[in-house]
Amino acid sequence: MTGQRSSSAPRSPLFSLPPSTWKALEEVVRFYDGRRVGDRGPLGFRRSTRLSVLLKGLGRLMEEAALEPDKTCFLDLGCGDGRVNVFFSY
């Protein structure tokens, strides 16, 4: 499927990412979503982020200019395994 965008890719030409980037993000999602964890501790319950949900909303975030490739800085203050940072590093 070279040159085709996944169904998660935004339709707006303003913030299009290369198909290879979408493919990489889909691989990151598949890897981490298969390894979700939850933990209960003294500060409450936490569960690792489902990156598939983030991927589905990524197009909308880009269309609304909430995330602009090569411009937006992202800081993850979570207490998980760094999966959101890995996702946004692409």
Secondary structure as GFF3:
##gff-version 3
##sequence-region A 1 90
A	DSSP	three_ten_helix	13	15	.	.	.	ID=ss1
A	DSSP	alpha_helix	19	33	.	.	.	ID=ss2
A	DSSP	beta_strand	38	41	.	.	.	ID=ss3
A	DSSP	beta_strand	44	47	.	.	.	ID=ss4
A	DSSP	alpha_helix	51	63	.	.	.	ID=ss5
A	DSSP	alpha_helix	83	88	.	.	.	ID=ss6
###
